[in-house]
Structures are given as structure tokens and as C-alpha cells.
Amino acid sequence: MVPYVRIAPNSLDLINHVLNAGAGGIVLPHVQNADQAESLVRMAKFPPKGDRSYPPMALLGPQTRTKPGQTVYDVWNEHAAVFCQIEDGEGVKNIDEIAAVSGVDALMVGAGDLRCSLGLAVGSQDGDEPVFLEALEKIQKAADANNLAVLGFAMTPEILRRRLERGWRALIIHSDGYGIFKSGVEGLESSLELANSLHLRDRDTVMNGIRQDGRVRGQVDCEGAVQADRKRVS
């Protein structure tokens, strides 16, 4: 598994830091034109291909071993992957020029922001709107024409199927944040269901000092419980 890092600003210092720390690639969000892509490539490559600075603590011992005729800079220039994240209408408009920049290895689709940029439903990673499908198709064609991979999020089986059918070659199917929230919601739902079924159906129960007079058909109605308790106190 090769780790890569999504950076916020197009900063030489930050790119040096994450690559020197061991990242195998960098992702620049909201790439909208070829100039931004070219700047990203130069920051990720050592001279003469770019402006990346010498990392003394990362070039110790066995890390400097290379094949005959190669320098460590040749190896690192080859293996520092550069991903341009396309998530704006402007980026889609200029996608052919972006994809043609030498040194760009992949195009990452930011579907959520892309949909917002196109004036589509917020909070969704997918859809069947013609303008959205046309944008995905344009990105895919530009990638294919330049032998680039397309990658992005596919957090549900249906989106995963659609992305694979479209030709995406790398997919993000989970994340730590998504897993934490999903687990938390499922745990809360399970606990509430168990509490309602075992303890709160037909009982005059007290939770956190509030009598559960606000039950609705055996289910806990927190707002109703608070109102009932206020009436009881008054």
C-alpha cells in the first residue's frame, strides 16, 4: 500500500514535508488549470525537473541505494506520484490541458464539490444529471488520452459499481471518519431500540431525572418528556 497525502495549499514547504516524511504521492485539491498542475509537478520533483529541496535526514544508509546509472533523485522523481483533484466546473473546462501536463500521474474526482460547483444537489457523491455525467465523461476521456488513472470516492456498493463501469482505476471505499460516524450512529440506533423494547414500553421510567411521560407509542419522545416534566414541576 502506498500512502498519499491531500495537501491544502500549493506550498513547496508542505510538499517537501509530506514527501520527506514518506508519502508516496500528493493530491492537490481544486486544480482548475494547467498552470496549477505544472506548479504542483515542479514542487514534487528534484532538479532539473522541479524545485524540491534536498532532504538530508531522508537520504541515509540503504535509502540511497539505486540501480547502476541512476541517482536517488531519479528514483524519487519517478515515485513521487502527482494527483490533480478535479472538483470544479473550471477544472472540467480545462481538463484536457491539465491532463496533458507532463508529470501528472492521476486525476482524482472530488464528486461532492464538483456537484456543488455545477449547481447540483448538495450532500451527494453521485447522480444521474446530464451535466454531472458529462463532466465525469470528459474527465475520463482526458485521462484515457494521457494514460492517467482516475480515482475518487465510492462509499456505497452502487457508486462502486458505477465508477468501475466508467473505468476508474483506484477507489476510496472507506475512511476513518466515515467509519467512526457510521459505527456511532449504528450503536446509538441499536441502543435506543433495545432501551425502547426492554425498559420504556409500558413503564413509568425516569431517565436523567426526567419522567418519561413523553412516550409516544412506547417510543421515547425526548421533547415530549421535557414538556411533561415542566408541567409536572409547575
Order of alpha helices (4+ residues) and beta strands (2+ residues): beta-alpha-beta-alpha-alpha-beta-alpha-alpha-beta-alpha-alpha-beta-alpha-beta-alpha-beta-beta-alpha
